[in-house]
Amino acid sequence: MAQKPSIPKGTRDFNPEQVAKRNYIFNTIRGAFETFGFQPIETPSFENSDTLMGKYGDEGDRLIFKILNSGDYLNKANTDAYEEKDSNKLTPSISEKALRYDLTVP
């Protein structure tokens, strides 16, 4: 039996009509900003963990979504922390990138 296609939780698709409406709104906002001399910039969708950690206090650090390193990241993991199941010690050895929760994670 074929599975029905699905999208990841917290994401959505936009149909052509919705895209047209969104583009109209974005273009209106962009035009207003450009009228006052602002220019667009683009920033990365994720950062190095050390860029984000420690900047928002303990509560903010708990709201940062850590991204696992690519490849065989467990070979490079802190084995003592892994065996102790100490995530605070283990995380830096398996995750070097992160997303700030408030802006980037649904």
Gaussian input, Z-matrix of N, CA and C with variables (Angstrom, degrees):
# hf/3-21g

backbone

0 1
 N
 C     1     B1
 C     2     B2     1     A1
 N     3     B3     2     A2     1     D1
 C     4     B4     3     A3     2     D2
 C     5     B5     4     A4     3     D3
 N     6     B6     5     A5     4     D4
 C     7     B7     6     A6     5     D5
 C     8     B8     7     A7     6     D6
 N     9     B9     8     A8     7     D7
 C    10    B10     9     A9     8     D8
 C    11    B11    10    A10     9     D9
 N    12    B12    11    A11    10    D10
 C    13    B13    12    A12    11    D11
 C    14    B14    13    A13    12    D12
 N    15    B15    14    A14    13    D13
 C    16    B16    15    A15    14    D14
 C    17    B17    16    A16    15    D15
 N    18    B18    17    A17    16    D16
 C    19    B19    18    A18    17    D17
 C    20    B20    19    A19    18    D18
 N    21    B21    20    A20    19    D19
 C    22    B22    21    A21    20    D20
 C    23    B23    22    A22    21    D21
 N    24    B24    23    A23    22    D22
 C    25    B25    24    A24    23    D23
 C    26    B26    25    A25    24    D24
 N    27    B27    26    A26    25    D25
 C    28    B28    27    A27    26    D26
 C    29    B29    28    A28    27    D27
 N    30    B30    29    A29    28    D28
 C    31    B31    30    A30    29    D29
 C    32    B32    31    A31    30    D30
 N    33    B33    32    A32    31    D31
 C    34    B34    33    A33    32    D32
 C    35    B35    34    A34    33    D33
 N    36    B36    35    A35    34    D34
 C    37    B37    36    A36    35    D35
 C    38    B38    37    A37    36    D36
 N    39    B39    38    A38    37    D37
 C    40    B40    39    A39    38    D38
 C    41    B41    40    A40    39    D39
 N    42    B42    41    A41    40    D40
 C    43    B43    42    A42    41    D41
 C    44    B44    43    A43    42    D42
 N    45    B45    44    A44    43    D43
 C    46    B46    45    A45    44    D44
 C    47    B47    46    A46    45    D45
 N    48    B48    47    A47    46    D46
 C    49    B49    48    A48    47    D47
 C    50    B50    49    A49    48    D48
 N    51    B51    50    A50    49    D49
 C    52    B52    51    A51    50    D50
 C    53    B53    52    A52    51    D51
 N    54    B54    53    A53    52    D52
 C    55    B55    54    A54    53    D53
 C    56    B56    55    A55    54    D54
 N    57    B57    56    A56    55    D55
 C    58    B58    57    A57    56    D56
 C    59    B59    58    A58    57    D57
 N    60    B60    59    A59    58    D58
 C    61    B61    60    A60    59    D59
 C    62    B62    61    A61    60    D60
 N    63    B63    62    A62    61    D61
 C    64    B64    63    A63    62    D62
 C    65    B65    64    A64    63    D63
 N    66    B66    65    A65    64    D64
 C    67    B67    66    A66    65    D65
 C    68    B68    67    A67    66    D66
 N    69    B69    68    A68    67    D67
 C    70    B70    69    A69    68    D68
 C    71    B71    70    A70    69    D69
 N    72    B72    71    A71    70    D70
 C    73    B73    72    A72    71    D71
 C    74    B74    73    A73    72    D72
 N    75    B75    74    A74    73    D73
 C    76    B76    75    A75    74    D74
 C    77    B77    76    A76    75    D75
 N    78    B78    77    A77    76    D76
 C    79    B79    78    A78    77    D77
 C    80    B80    79    A79    78    D78
 N    81    B81    80    A80    79    D79
 C    82    B82    81    A81    80    D80
 C    83    B83    82    A82    81    D81
 N    84    B84    83    A83    82    D82
 C    85    B85    84    A84    83    D83
 C    86    B86    85    A85    84    D84
 N    87    B87    86    A86    85    D85
 C    88    B88    87    A87    86    D86
 C    89    B89    88    A88    87    D87
 N    90    B90    89    A89    88    D88
 C    91    B91    90    A90    89    D89
 C    92    B92    91    A91    90    D90
 N    93    B93    92    A92    91    D91
 C    94    B94    93    A93    92    D92
 C    95    B95    94    A94    93    D93
 N    96    B96    95    A95    94    D94
 C    97    B97    96    A96    95    D95
 C    98    B98    97    A97    96    D96
 N    99    B99    98    A98    97    D97
 C   100   B100    99    A99    98    D98
 C   101   B101   100   A100    99    D99
 N   102   B102   101   A101   100   D100
 C   103   B103   102   A102   101   D101
 C   104   B104   103   A103   102   D102
 N   105   B105   104   A104   103   D103
 C   106   B106   105   A105   104   D104
 C   107   B107   106   A106   105   D105
 N   108   B108   107   A107   106   D106
 C   109   B109   108   A108   107   D107
 C   110   B110   109   A109   108   D108
 N   111   B111   110   A110   109   D109
 C   112   B112   111   A111   110   D110
 C   113   B113   112   A112   111   D111
 N   114   B114   113   A113   112   D112
 C   115   B115   114   A114   113   D113
 C   116   B116   115   A115   114   D114
 N   117   B117   116   A116   115   D115
 C   118   B118   117   A117   116   D116
 C   119   B119   118   A118   117   D117
 N   120   B120   119   A119   118   D118
 C   121   B121   120   A120   119   D119
 C   122   B122   121   A121   120   D120
 N   123   B123   122   A122   121   D121
 C   124   B124   123   A123   122   D122
 C   125   B125   124   A124   123   D123
 N   126   B126   125   A125   124   D124
 C   127   B127   126   A126   125   D125
 C   128   B128   127   A127   126   D126
 N   129   B129   128   A128   127   D127
 C   130   B130   129   A129   128   D128
 C   131   B131   130   A130   129   D129
 N   132   B132   131   A131   130   D130
 C   133   B133   132   A132   131   D131
 C   134   B134   133   A133   132   D132
 N   135   B135   134   A134   133   D133
 C   136   B136   135   A135   134   D134
 C   137   B137   136   A136   135   D135
 N   138   B138   137   A137   136   D136
 C   139   B139   138   A138   137   D137
 C   140   B140   139   A139   138   D138
 N   141   B141   140   A140   139   D139
 C   142   B142   141   A141   140   D140
 C   143   B143   142   A142   141   D141
 N   144   B144   143   A143   142   D142
 C   145   B145   144   A144   143   D143
 C   146   B146   145   A145   144   D144
 N   147   B147   146   A146   145   D145
 C   148   B148   147   A147   146   D146
 C   149   B149   148   A148   147   D147
 N   150   B150   149   A149   148   D148
 C   151   B151   150   A150   149   D149
 C   152   B152   151   A151   150   D150
 N   153   B153   152   A152   151   D151
 C   154   B154   153   A153   152   D152
 C   155   B155   154   A154   153   D153
 N   156   B156   155   A155   154   D154
 C   157   B157   156   A156   155   D155
 C   158   B158   157   A157   156   D156
 N   159   B159   158   A158   157   D157
 C   160   B160   159   A159   158   D158
 C   161   B161   160   A160   159   D159
 N   162   B162   161   A161   160   D160
 C   163   B163   162   A162   161   D161
 C   164   B164   163   A163   162   D162
 N   165   B165   164   A164   163   D163
 C   166   B166   165   A165   164   D164
 C   167   B167   166   A166   165   D165
 N   168   B168   167   A167   166   D166
 C   169   B169   168   A168   167   D167
 C   170   B170   169   A169   168   D168
 N   171   B171   170   A170   169   D169
 C   172   B172   171   A171   170   D170
 C   173   B173   172   A172   171   D171
 N   174   B174   173   A173   172   D172
 C   175   B175   174   A174   173   D173
 C   176   B176   175   A175   174   D174
 N   177   B177   176   A176   175   D175
 C   178   B178   177   A177   176   D176
 C   179   B179   178   A178   177   D177
 N   180   B180   179   A179   178   D178
 C   181   B181   180   A180   179   D179
 C   182   B182   181   A181   180   D180
 N   183   B183   182   A182   181   D181
 C   184   B184   183   A183   182   D182
 C   185   B185   184   A184   183   D183
 N   186   B186   185   A185   184   D184
 C   187   B187   186   A186   185   D185
 C   188   B188   187   A187   186   D186
 N   189   B189   188   A188   187   D187
 C   190   B190   189   A189   188   D188
 C   191   B191   190   A190   189   D189
 N   192   B192   191   A191   190   D190
 C   193   B193   192   A192   191   D191
 C   194   B194   193   A193   192   D192
 N   195   B195   194   A194   193   D193
 C   196   B196   195   A195   194   D194
 C   197   B197   196   A196   195   D195
 N   198   B198   197   A197   196   D196
 C   199   B199   198   A198   197   D197
 C   200   B200   199   A199   198   D198
 N   201   B201   200   A200   199   D199
 C   202   B202   201   A201   200   D200
 C   203   B203   202   A202   201   D201
 N   204   B204   203   A203   202   D202
 C   205   B205   204   A204   203   D203
 C   206   B206   205   A205   204   D204
 N   207   B207   206   A206   205   D205
 C   208   B208   207   A207   206   D206
 C   209   B209   208   A208   207   D207
 N   210   B210   209   A209   208   D208
 C   211   B211   210   A210   209   D209
 C   212   B212   211   A211   210   D210
 N   213   B213   212   A212   211   D211
 C   214   B214   213   A213   212   D212
 C   215   B215   214   A214   213   D213
 N   216   B216   215   A215   214   D214
 C   217   B217   216   A216   215   D215
 C   218   B218   217   A217   216   D216
 N   219   B219   218   A218   217   D217
 C   220   B220   219   A219   218   D218
 C   221   B221   220   A220   219   D219
 N   222   B222   221   A221   220   D220
 C   223   B223   222   A222   221   D221
 C   224   B224   223   A223   222   D222
 N   225   B225   224   A224   223   D223
 C   226   B226   225   A225   224   D224
 C   227   B227   226   A226   225   D225
 N   228   B228   227   A227   226   D226
 C   229   B229   228   A228   227   D227
 C   230   B230   229   A229   228   D228
 N   231   B231   230   A230   229   D229
 C   232   B232   231   A231   230   D230
 C   233   B233   232   A232   231   D231
 N   234   B234   233   A233   232   D232
 C   235   B235   234   A234   233   D233
 C   236   B236   235   A235   234   D234
 N   237   B237   236   A236   235   D235
 C   238   B238   237   A237   236   D236
 C   239   B239   238   A238   237   D237
 N   240   B240   239   A239   238   D238
 C   241   B241   240   A240   239   D239
 C   242   B242   241   A241   240   D240
 N   243   B243   242   A242   241   D241
 C   244   B244   243   A243   242   D242
 C   245   B245   244   A244   243   D243
 N   246   B246   245   A245   244   D244
 C   247   B247   246   A246   245   D245
 C   248   B248   247   A247   246   D246
 N   249   B249   248   A248   247   D247
 C   250   B250   249   A249   248   D248
 C   251   B251   250   A250   249   D249
 N   252   B252   251   A251   250   D250
 C   253   B253   252   A252   251   D251
 C   254   B254   253   A253   252   D252
 N   255   B255   254   A254   253   D253
 C   256   B256   255   A255   254   D254
 C   257   B257   256   A256   255   D255
 N   258   B258   257   A257   256   D256
 C   259   B259   258   A258   257   D257
 C   260   B260   259   A259   258   D258
 N   261   B261   260   A260   259   D259
 C   262   B262   261   A261   260   D260
 C   263   B263   262   A262   261   D261
 N   264   B264   263   A263   262   D262
 C   265   B265   264   A264   263   D263
 C   266   B266   265   A265   264   D264
 N   267   B267   266   A266   265   D265
 C   268   B268   267   A267   266   D266
 C   269   B269   268   A268   267   D267
 N   270   B270   269   A269   268   D268
 C   271   B271   270   A270   269   D269
 C   272   B272   271   A271   270   D270
 N   273   B273   272   A272   271   D271
 C   274   B274   273   A273   272   D272
 C   275   B275   274   A274   273   D273
 N   276   B276   275   A275   274   D274
 C   277   B277   276   A276   275   D275
 C   278   B278   277   A277   276   D276
 N   279   B279   278   A278   277   D277
 C   280   B280   279   A279   278   D278
 C   281   B281   280   A280   279   D279
 N   282   B282   281   A281   280   D280
 C   283   B283   282   A282   281   D281
 C   284   B284   283   A283   282   D282
 N   285   B285   284   A284   283   D283
 C   286   B286   285   A285   284   D284
 C   287   B287   286   A286   285   D285
 N   288   B288   287   A287   286   D286
 C   289   B289   288   A288   287   D287
 C   290   B290   289   A289   288   D288
 N   291   B291   290   A290   289   D289
 C   292   B292   291   A291   290   D290
 C   293   B293   292   A292   291   D291
 N   294   B294   293   A293   292   D292
 C   295   B295   294   A294   293   D293
 C   296   B296   295   A295   294   D294
 N   297   B297   296   A296   295   D295
 C   298   B298   297   A297   296   D296
 C   299   B299   298   A298   297   D297
 N   300   B300   299   A299   298   D298
 C   301   B301   300   A300   299   D299
 C   302   B302   301   A301   300   D300
 N   303   B303   302   A302   301   D301
 C   304   B304   303   A303   302   D302
 C   305   B305   304   A304   303   D303
 N   306   B306   305   A305   304   D304
 C   307   B307   306   A306   305   D305
 C   308   B308   307   A307   306   D306
 N   309   B309   308   A308   307   D307
 C   310   B310   309   A309   308   D308
 C   311   B311   310   A310   309   D309
 N   312   B312   311   A311   310   D310
 C   313   B313   312   A312   311   D311
 C   314   B314   313   A313   312   D312
 N   315   B315   314   A314   313   D313
 C   316   B316   315   A315   314   D314
 C   317   B317   316   A316   315   D315

   B1=1.4480
   B2=1.5353
   B3=1.3024
   B4=1.4662
   B5=1.5210
   B6=1.3263
   B7=1.4596
   B8=1.5180
   B9=1.3204
   B10=1.4537
   B11=1.5334
   B12=1.3351
   B13=1.4661
   B14=1.5285
   B15=1.3091
   B16=1.4596
   B17=1.5210
   B18=1.3122
   B19=1.4594
   B20=1.5217
   B21=1.3224
   B22=1.4670
   B23=1.5297
   B24=1.3108
   B25=1.4605
   B26=1.5293
   B27=1.3227
   B28=1.4557
   B29=1.5150
   B30=1.3345
   B31=1.4631
   B32=1.5206
   B33=1.3269
   B34=1.4630
   B35=1.5146
   B36=1.2958
   B37=1.4587
   B38=1.5237
   B39=1.3318
   B40=1.4576
   B41=1.5185
   B42=1.3277
   B43=1.4577
   B44=1.5310
   B45=1.3415
   B46=1.4698
   B47=1.5337
   B48=1.3164
   B49=1.4711
   B50=1.5311
   B51=1.3226
   B52=1.4616
   B53=1.5246
   B54=1.3310
   B55=1.4690
   B56=1.5276
   B57=1.3286
   B58=1.4665
   B59=1.5288
   B60=1.3329
   B61=1.4701
   B62=1.5257
   B63=1.3353
   B64=1.4707
   B65=1.5285
   B66=1.3308
   B67=1.4619
   B68=1.5247
   B69=1.3276
   B70=1.4654
   B71=1.5312
   B72=1.3261
   B73=1.4727
   B74=1.5234
   B75=1.3364
   B76=1.4673
   B77=1.5293
   B78=1.3289
   B79=1.4659
   B80=1.5246
   B81=1.3263
   B82=1.4658
   B83=1.5225
   B84=1.3239
   B85=1.4712
   B86=1.5249
   B87=1.3364
   B88=1.4665
   B89=1.5275
   B90=1.3348
   B91=1.4670
   B92=1.5201
   B93=1.3340
   B94=1.4678
   B95=1.5254
   B96=1.3106
   B97=1.4682
   B98=1.5281
   B99=1.3319
   B100=1.4596
   B101=1.5245
   B102=1.3424
   B103=1.4604
   B104=1.5258
   B105=1.3274
   B106=1.4605
   B107=1.5306
   B108=1.3303
   B109=1.4554
   B110=1.5174
   B111=1.3169
   B112=1.4665
   B113=1.5220
   B114=1.3177
   B115=1.4527
   B116=1.5244
   B117=1.3363
   B118=1.4688
   B119=1.5265
   B120=1.3075
   B121=1.4632
   B122=1.5189
   B123=1.3059
   B124=1.4619
   B125=1.5105
   B126=1.3187
   B127=1.4579
   B128=1.5193
   B129=1.3227
   B130=1.4630
   B131=1.5274
   B132=1.3190
   B133=1.4626
   B134=1.5179
   B135=1.3446
   B136=1.4611
   B137=1.5205
   B138=1.3185
   B139=1.4637
   B140=1.5198
   B141=1.3279
   B142=1.4544
   B143=1.5239
   B144=1.3124
   B145=1.4677
   B146=1.5186
   B147=1.3345
   B148=1.4656
   B149=1.5262
   B150=1.3338
   B151=1.4598
   B152=1.5254
   B153=1.3245
   B154=1.4642
   B155=1.5215
   B156=1.3167
   B157=1.4646
   B158=1.5281
   B159=1.3424
   B160=1.4552
   B161=1.5139
   B162=1.3215
   B163=1.4630
   B164=1.5288
   B165=1.3277
   B166=1.4585
   B167=1.5195
   B168=1.3160
   B169=1.4577
   B170=1.5178
   B171=1.3300
   B172=1.4702
   B173=1.5191
   B174=1.3369
   B175=1.4671
   B176=1.5260
   B177=1.3185
   B178=1.4586
   B179=1.5138
   B180=1.3400
   B181=1.4655
   B182=1.5209
   B183=1.3151
   B184=1.4720
   B185=1.5268
   B186=1.3248
   B187=1.4637
   B188=1.5283
   B189=1.3186
   B190=1.4625
   B191=1.5240
   B192=1.3341
   B193=1.4577
   B194=1.5176
   B195=1.3195
   B196=1.4653
   B197=1.5282
   B198=1.3217
   B199=1.4609
   B200=1.5251
   B201=1.3275
   B202=1.4670
   B203=1.5221
   B204=1.3340
   B205=1.4603
   B206=1.5230
   B207=1.3060
   B208=1.4596
   B209=1.5255
   B210=1.3045
   B211=1.4610
   B212=1.5146
   B213=1.3135
   B214=1.4651
   B215=1.5257
   B216=1.3224
   B217=1.4605
   B218=1.5227
   B219=1.3260
   B220=1.4690
   B221=1.5246
   B222=1.3444
   B223=1.4698
   B224=1.5217
   B225=1.3363
   B226=1.4607
   B227=1.5294
   B228=1.3119
   B229=1.4673
   B230=1.5222
   B231=1.3046
   B232=1.4602
   B233=1.5285
   B234=1.3328
   B235=1.4713
   B236=1.5222
   B237=1.3263
   B238=1.4678
   B239=1.5258
   B240=1.3282
   B241=1.4651
   B242=1.5220
   B243=1.3408
   B244=1.4610
   B245=1.5254
   B246=1.3225
   B247=1.4671
   B248=1.5241
   B249=1.3309
   B250=1.4673
   B251=1.5271
   B252=1.3397
   B253=1.4686
   B254=1.5314
   B255=1.3407
   B256=1.4637
   B257=1.5281
   B258=1.3276
   B259=1.4644
   B260=1.5241
   B261=1.3281
   B262=1.4658
   B263=1.5231
   B264=1.3248
   B265=1.4636
   B266=1.5284
   B267=1.3180
   B268=1.4614
   B269=1.5318
   B270=1.3086
   B271=1.4620
   B272=1.5254
   B273=1.3431
   B274=1.4710
   B275=1.5325
   B276=1.3204
   B277=1.4627
   B278=1.5324
   B279=1.3220
   B280=1.4690
   B281=1.5266
   B282=1.3320
   B283=1.4581
   B284=1.5211
   B285=1.3306
   B286=1.4665
   B287=1.5193
   B288=1.3443
   B289=1.4611
   B290=1.5217
   B291=1.3468
   B292=1.4601
   B293=1.5266
   B294=1.3273
   B295=1.4604
   B296=1.5196
   B297=1.3280
   B298=1.4572
   B299=1.5130
   B300=1.3149
   B301=1.4608
   B302=1.5181
   B303=1.3143
   B304=1.4556
   B305=1.5217
   B306=1.3078
   B307=1.4552
   B308=1.5170
   B309=1.3110
   B310=1.4551
   B311=1.5110
   B312=1.2917
   B313=1.4572
   B314=1.5184
   B315=1.3483
   B316=1.4759
   B317=1.5159
   A1=109.19
   A2=117.10
   A3=121.90
   A4=110.72
   A5=114.57
   A6=119.32
   A7=110.02
   A8=115.24
   A9=120.77
   A10=107.98
   A11=118.06
   A12=119.50
   A13=110.39
   A14=115.48
   A15=119.15
   A16=108.78
   A17=115.18
   A18=120.51
   A19=108.29
   A20=117.56
   A21=119.82
   A22=112.00
   A23=115.41
   A24=121.63
   A25=109.47
   A26=116.02
   A27=120.89
   A28=114.02
   A29=117.09
   A30=120.68
   A31=108.42
   A32=116.38
   A33=119.43
   A34=109.92
   A35=115.08
   A36=122.07
   A37=107.82
   A38=116.52
   A39=121.79
   A40=107.92
   A41=116.56
   A42=119.71
   A43=108.99
   A44=118.22
   A45=120.24
   A46=113.99
   A47=117.60
   A48=119.96
   A49=110.66
   A50=116.78
   A51=120.46
   A52=111.25
   A53=116.89
   A54=120.61
   A55=109.78
   A56=117.18
   A57=120.69
   A58=110.60
   A59=117.32
   A60=120.82
   A61=111.02
   A62=116.78
   A63=120.69
   A64=110.50
   A65=116.59
   A66=120.02
   A67=111.43
   A68=116.98
   A69=120.69
   A70=110.26
   A71=116.54
   A72=120.89
   A73=110.21
   A74=117.04
   A75=120.15
   A76=111.20
   A77=117.26
   A78=120.42
   A79=111.37
   A80=117.47
   A81=121.31
   A82=110.66
   A83=115.98
   A84=120.56
   A85=110.09
   A86=117.09
   A87=121.34
   A88=110.17
   A89=116.65
   A90=120.61
   A91=112.31
   A92=116.83
   A93=120.39
   A94=110.70
   A95=117.08
   A96=120.62
   A97=110.75
   A98=116.80
   A99=120.58
   A100=111.38
   A101=117.63
   A102=121.79
   A103=111.04
   A104=116.25
   A105=121.28
   A106=112.47
   A107=116.71
   A108=120.81
   A109=116.42
   A110=117.65
   A111=118.98
   A112=109.96
   A113=115.64
   A114=121.64
   A115=108.98
   A116=117.39
   A117=119.73
   A118=112.47
   A119=115.53
   A120=122.65
   A121=107.40
   A122=116.66
   A123=121.76
   A124=107.87
   A125=115.87
   A126=121.48
   A127=109.11
   A128=118.44
   A129=120.17
   A130=111.86
   A131=115.65
   A132=119.76
   A133=111.79
   A134=117.15
   A135=121.07
   A136=108.26
   A137=116.27
   A138=122.48
   A139=109.58
   A140=116.36
   A141=120.12
   A142=107.24
   A143=116.86
   A144=121.22
   A145=112.09
   A146=117.28
   A147=118.96
   A148=112.46
   A149=118.10
   A150=120.95
   A151=110.74
   A152=117.10
   A153=121.30
   A154=114.24
   A155=117.13
   A156=120.66
   A157=111.34
   A158=115.48
   A159=121.39
   A160=114.48
   A161=117.67
   A162=120.24
   A163=113.08
   A164=117.52
   A165=120.96
   A166=112.04
   A167=117.64
   A168=121.50
   A169=111.03
   A170=115.94
   A171=120.53
   A172=111.98
   A173=116.73
   A174=120.21
   A175=110.26
   A176=117.20
   A177=121.47
   A178=112.55
   A179=116.82
   A180=120.29
   A181=111.39
   A182=117.62
   A183=120.20
   A184=111.50
   A185=117.18
   A186=121.00
   A187=112.78
   A188=116.77
   A189=120.78
   A190=108.89
   A191=116.14
   A192=122.81
   A193=108.32
   A194=116.93
   A195=121.63
   A196=110.68
   A197=116.46
   A198=122.91
   A199=108.52
   A200=116.50
   A201=120.05
   A202=110.87
   A203=115.66
   A204=121.19
   A205=109.86
   A206=116.59
   A207=121.94
   A208=110.25
   A209=115.64
   A210=120.81
   A211=112.97
   A212=115.42
   A213=121.95
   A214=109.35
   A215=115.88
   A216=121.48
   A217=113.38
   A218=118.86
   A219=119.84
   A220=112.45
   A221=117.62
   A222=119.76
   A223=111.71
   A224=116.40
   A225=121.21
   A226=111.51
   A227=116.95
   A228=121.09
   A229=111.66
   A230=114.92
   A231=122.57
   A232=106.63
   A233=117.18
   A234=120.72
   A235=112.53
   A236=117.62
   A237=119.38
   A238=110.38
   A239=116.35
   A240=120.46
   A241=110.49
   A242=116.61
   A243=121.00
   A244=110.71
   A245=116.47
   A246=120.79
   A247=111.85
   A248=116.88
   A249=121.15
   A250=111.97
   A251=116.27
   A252=122.31
   A253=111.17
   A254=115.54
   A255=122.69
   A256=108.52
   A257=116.71
   A258=120.54
   A259=112.63
   A260=118.41
   A261=119.91
   A262=111.74
   A263=117.66
   A264=121.11
   A265=111.30
   A266=117.16
   A267=121.69
   A268=112.53
   A269=117.13
   A270=121.51
   A271=114.46
   A272=120.31
   A273=118.44
   A274=113.99
   A275=118.10
   A276=119.44
   A277=113.05
   A278=118.34
   A279=120.52
   A280=113.23
   A281=117.43
   A282=120.89
   A283=110.18
   A284=115.74
   A285=120.69
   A286=112.23
   A287=117.50
   A288=121.84
   A289=109.26
   A290=115.98
   A291=119.16
   A292=111.08
   A293=114.66
   A294=123.50
   A295=108.21
   A296=117.00
   A297=119.58
   A298=108.40
   A299=118.17
   A300=122.64
   A301=112.62
   A302=118.09
   A303=121.06
   A304=114.45
   A305=119.09
   A306=120.26
   A307=114.60
   A308=118.06
   A309=117.35
   A310=116.66
   A311=118.98
   A312=120.13
   A313=109.14
   A314=117.54
   A315=118.95
   A316=113.04
   D1=130.14
   D2=-179.16
   D3=-71.77
   D4=140.66
   D5=177.73
   D6=-84.66
   D7=144.56
   D8=175.52
   D9=-74.30
   D10=131.37
   D11=178.79
   D12=-61.19
   D13=143.82
   D14=177.60
   D15=-140.68
   D16=162.90
   D17=178.33
   D18=-112.17
   D19=158.08
   D20=-178.88
   D21=-60.78
   D22=147.79
   D23=178.29
   D24=-56.98
   D25=137.08
   D26=178.77
   D27=88.54
   D28=1.31
   D29=177.49
   D30=-119.40
   D31=169.56
   D32=178.48
   D33=-154.02
   D34=159.52
   D35=174.16
   D36=-99.13
   D37=152.18
   D38=174.91
   D39=-116.77
   D40=131.05
   D41=177.11
   D42=-79.29
   D43=169.57
   D44=-175.79
   D45=-56.07
   D46=-38.92
   D47=179.53
   D48=-64.82
   D49=-42.70
   D50=178.61
   D51=-64.90
   D52=-39.77
   D53=178.66
   D54=-62.69
   D55=-42.76
   D56=179.52
   D57=-61.31
   D58=-43.29
   D59=179.00
   D60=-65.38
   D61=-43.19
   D62=179.03
   D63=-63.01
   D64=-43.98
   D65=179.25
   D66=-61.97
   D67=-39.54
   D68=177.75
   D69=-60.38
   D70=-46.38
   D71=179.71
   D72=-63.49
   D73=-48.49
   D74=-179.72
   D75=-60.60
   D76=-42.30
   D77=-179.92
   D78=-65.93
   D79=-36.76
   D80=176.68
   D81=-63.42
   D82=-46.86
   D83=178.86
   D84=-64.39
   D85=-45.57
   D86=179.86
   D87=-58.38
   D88=-44.05
   D89=179.48
   D90=-61.53
   D91=-41.07
   D92=178.42
   D93=-62.99
   D94=-43.20
   D95=178.89
   D96=-63.71
   D97=-44.45
   D98=-178.61
   D99=-65.19
   D100=-32.08
   D101=176.52
   D102=-56.74
   D103=-34.64
   D104=-178.49
   D105=-97.57
   D106=16.50
   D107=172.44
   D108=87.88
   D109=4.52
   D110=178.98
   D111=-78.36
   D112=146.96
   D113=178.24
   D114=-119.76
   D115=147.91
   D116=-178.41
   D117=-71.50
   D118=149.93
   D119=171.86
   D120=-131.80
   D121=161.32
   D122=173.34
   D123=-129.23
   D124=137.23
   D125=179.79
   D126=-120.78
   D127=159.76
   D128=-178.88
   D129=-64.89
   D130=152.02
   D131=178.35
   D132=-77.10
   D133=-16.44
   D134=175.62
   D135=-142.63
   D136=164.26
   D137=-176.67
   D138=-126.89
   D139=166.47
   D140=167.95
   D141=-66.45
   D142=139.76
   D143=-177.29
   D144=-54.25
   D145=-41.93
   D146=-176.58
   D147=-66.46
   D148=-19.35
   D149=175.60
   D150=-70.77
   D151=-35.23
   D152=-176.20
   D153=-93.57
   D154=-35.65
   D155=-173.63
   D156=-67.11
   D157=137.68
   D158=175.79
   D159=85.93
   D160=-3.99
   D161=-177.65
   D162=-93.11
   D163=-15.55
   D164=-173.76
   D165=-121.34
   D166=12.73
   D167=-178.25
   D168=78.65
   D169=176.89
   D170=-177.80
   D171=-60.32
   D172=-42.29
   D173=-179.77
   D174=-63.04
   D175=-44.33
   D176=179.04
   D177=-64.37
   D178=-38.14
   D179=178.76
   D180=-63.28
   D181=-30.83
   D182=178.45
   D183=-73.77
   D184=-17.68
   D185=-179.66
   D186=-94.36
   D187=9.09
   D188=178.34
   D189=-93.20
   D190=128.19
   D191=-179.64
   D192=-89.14
   D193=116.32
   D194=-178.65
   D195=-88.15
   D196=137.88
   D197=-179.36
   D198=-104.28
   D199=126.88
   D200=179.05
   D201=-64.02
   D202=143.21
   D203=175.66
   D204=-61.85
   D205=153.02
   D206=177.82
   D207=-75.82
   D208=157.69
   D209=175.36
   D210=81.12
   D211=-153.69
   D212=-176.44
   D213=-86.43
   D214=69.26
   D215=-174.11
   D216=-67.29
   D217=-24.83
   D218=-179.06
   D219=-71.18
   D220=-24.46
   D221=175.78
   D222=-64.70
   D223=-28.38
   D224=-178.92
   D225=-97.20
   D226=4.50
   D227=-175.92
   D228=-72.55
   D229=154.61
   D230=173.68
   D231=-69.52
   D232=103.16
   D233=-173.15
   D234=-65.36
   D235=-34.48
   D236=177.71
   D237=-62.85
   D238=-46.01
   D239=179.45
   D240=-64.97
   D241=-37.33
   D242=179.12
   D243=-62.90
   D244=-46.30
   D245=-179.85
   D246=-68.00
   D247=-34.06
   D248=178.99
   D249=-80.55
   D250=-8.12
   D251=-175.43
   D252=57.29
   D253=40.22
   D254=-179.88
   D255=-98.01
   D256=95.03
   D257=-174.64
   D258=-65.10
   D259=-30.16
   D260=179.49
   D261=-65.19
   D262=-35.37
   D263=177.87
   D264=-83.64
   D265=-31.90
   D266=-175.70
   D267=-75.49
   D268=-41.18
   D269=-172.86
   D270=-52.21
   D271=-47.68
   D272=-178.64
   D273=-60.34
   D274=-24.83
   D275=-178.85
   D276=-86.83
   D277=-11.01
   D278=179.89
   D279=-121.29
   D280=-5.39
   D281=-177.99
   D282=-141.70
   D283=117.92
   D284=178.73
   D285=-112.63
   D286=-6.95
   D287=-178.77
   D288=-120.23
   D289=156.24
   D290=-177.69
   D291=-155.36
   D292=160.80
   D293=174.48
   D294=-119.56
   D295=140.23
   D296=172.55
   D297=-77.80
   D298=127.42
   D299=-174.39
   D300=-58.49
   D301=-45.31
   D302=-172.05
   D303=-64.28
   D304=-20.53
   D305=-176.45
   D306=-115.10
   D307=-21.30
   D308=-165.41
   D309=-129.81
   D310=-12.68
   D311=-177.72
   D312=-114.46
   D313=124.93
   D314=-179.62
   D315=-65.47

